[in-house]
């Protein structure tokens, strides 16, 4: 009888350990979304729709900006205090046509990236003062479906709230 109870308890322990290990696999899967650059831009456009007021904005991808000769590495380093663009990441950006303290990024990290660590790095390196004479005073980020949404905008200057973008992302 004691051997049978010990065997049952051992089996329960093994199943419990296997169940805990499954959570780590889910986190790895969440870090690997498979959107094209165009799909990423469409998703960000939908998130930002109706939330930028009268400000003229453009939503595009880093890939499209690079094709048109824009230096995306420099933009990223300004927004995130000299942090490099995450290797292999696809990024869509919503930013004003004329300089304002507003940027919304939808980031699809490369497969195998620790998405929560990347989000934490973005949060700790965010530079809300990247614009001369303007500050983004509303900053927020979120992770969902293997994507990171990062928002820096201005309530004071533009009347925009980063949380509205996060809410649309999480809806």
N, C-alpha and C positions, 0 to 999 in steps of 0.2 A: 504494500500500500504506500509506504514512504517513497519507494522508487517511482511509482506511478505519479504521485504528487510532484516529486522533484522533476520528472520528465515534463509534466504539464506546465509547471512554472518556468522551466527552461525554454519551452516552446513559446510561451507568452513573452518572455524576455527577448527572444530572437525576433519575434514579430514586432514588438515595440521598437527595437533598434532599427529594423528595416523600415518601419513607418517614419521614424525620425530622419533617416537617410533620404527618404523620398522628398522631403522639403527642400533639401539642397539641390536636387535635380530640377525641381520646379523653378528655383531661383535662376539656375543656369538657362533654362528654356526661356524665362521672361526676358533675359538679356539679349535674346536673338530674335528680333523682329525682322521680317523680310520685305519691307516696303521699298519700292523704287524711289528715286529722288522725286519724281513727279507725284507719286502717291503721298509722300511725306509733305510736299508743298500743299497738296489738296487738303490733307488732314489739318495742317496748320492754318490754312485759309479759313476752314470751317470753324476752328476754335476761335479765331480772331474776328470773325464776321460780326459787324455791328458793335464792336467794343473799342474802336479807336477814335470814336467821335468824328470831328471834322478834319482830323489830321490825315494828310495824304500819305498812305503807306504802300509798301510793296512787299509781297511775300514771294520769296524765291528760295532756291537751294544754293548751298555753297558750291556745288558742282556747276550750276549755271553761272554764278558769279565768276568762278575761275575761268570758264569758257569765254567770258566777256572781259577778261584781263584784270579782274579785281583781286586784290591780295587778301584772301580770307584769313590767313594766319595772323595778320596784323590786327584785323577786326577782333578776332577771338582773344588775342593777347590783351587788347584794350579792355574788353568786357570782363576778362578773368585774370587780371594782374599777372601778365606774362605767362599764363598757363598755355601749353601747347594744345592745338586741336587734337582731340582724342584720335589715336591712330585707327584708321579704318571706319570711322564714324561717318554716317550720312547726317547732314544738318540742313534743316529748313529754317529760314529766318524771316521774321516780320519786323520791318524797320521803316522809319519815316523816309520819304524822299528828300526832305530838308532836315537838317540836324535837329533832333529833339532827344530828350532823355527817355527813350523808349526802345526796347528790343525784346522780342519774344523768340525763343529758340525751341525747336522740336528736334531732339537728338535721338538718332537710332544708333546706339553703340555697336561696335563690331562684335561678332560672335565671340563668346568667351570672356567678354568684359564683365567685371563685377559692377553691375549697374548702380547698386546702392553706394559703393565707394566712389564711383564717378560723380553721382549726384552730390555726395558730401564734399568732394573736391571742388565742384562748381560752386556750391554754397559758400565754402570757406574762402574761395578765391574771387568771388564776385566783386566787381569794382563799380559801384553805383555812381561814381564820380568820373566815369570815362569821358563825359562831355564837358567841355570847358564852359564854365559859368552855369551849368545845370546839373542837378542831381536826380537820380532815380530814387525816389523815397518809398517806393512800393516794390518789394522784391519777394518772389515766391518761386517754389519749384515743386514738382511732383513726378512720381514714377508710375507708369501704368502700361501694361501690355508690351513690355520690353522697350518703352520709349521714356525719355525724360523731357518734360516741358519746363523751361526756365524762363522767367519773366522778370525784367527790370523796367519799371515805368514810373511815371510821376503823377501823384495825386495833386501836388501843389501846382505844378506847371501845366499839366495836361488834363487833370481831373480823371485820370485813369487808375484803376485799382487792379493790381496783379492778381488778386484772388478771383476776380471775375473770369480771367483766362484759365486759371487752375480749375475753377468750377466747371467750365465748359469742357475742359480736357477730361475731367473725371466723370462727366455725365454719360 
